[in-house]
């Protein structure tokens, strides 16, 4: 768990720097994908899934 959290933090920091510098290319896409896969294996995954589901439900009721 400690290793996956530190990996998520490292990949998140790299992705944040790439977004800030507007230098997202193939490398940035790879880092974003790795960040997503690592984030999905942490304890934050159920909370993120619930938030996205609530957002999707809210948007479906608007239209």
C-alpha positions in Angstrom: 0.0 0.0 0.0 2.8 2.4 0.8 4.5 1.7 -2.5 1.3 2.3 -4.5 0.6 5.6 -2.7 4.1 6.9 -3.3 3.8 5.8 -6.9 0.5 7.6 -7.2 2.0 10.8 -5.7 5.1 10.6 -8.0 3.0 10.1 -11.2 0.5 12.7 -10.1 3.3 15.2 -9.6 4.8 14.4 -13.0 1.4 14.8 -14.6 0.8 18.1 -12.8 4.1 19.4 -14.1 3.4 18.3 -17.6 0.0 20.0 -17.5 1.4 23.2 -16.1 4.1 23.3 -18.8 1.6 22.3 -21.5 3.9 19.6 -22.7 1.5 16.7 -22.9 2.4 14.3 -25.7 2.8 10.5 -25.9 4.9 10.5 -22.7 2.2 12.5 -20.9 -0.5 10.2 -22.1 1.5 7.2 -20.8 2.0 8.9 -17.4 -1.7 9.8 -17.3 -2.6 6.2 -18.0 -0.2 4.8 -15.4 -1.5 7.4 -12.9 -5.0 6.2 -13.5 -4.1 2.5 -13.0 -2.1 3.2 -9.9 -4.9 5.4 -8.5 -7.4 2.7 -9.1 -5.5 0.4 -6.8 -5.5 2.8 -3.8 -8.2 3.2 -1.2 -9.4 6.4 -3.0 -10.9 4.4 -5.9 -14.3 3.7 -4.4 -14.7 7.4 -3.4 -13.7 8.5 -6.9 -16.1 6.0 -8.5 -19.0 7.2 -6.3 -18.3 10.8 -7.1 -18.2 10.1 -10.9 -21.4 8.1 -10.7 -23.2 10.9 -8.8 -22.0 13.4 -11.4 -23.2 11.2 -14.2 -26.6 10.7 -12.5 -26.9 14.5 -11.9 -26.1 15.2 -15.5 -28.6 12.7 -16.8 -31.4 14.3 -14.9 -30.6 17.8 -16.3 -31.2 16.9 -19.9 
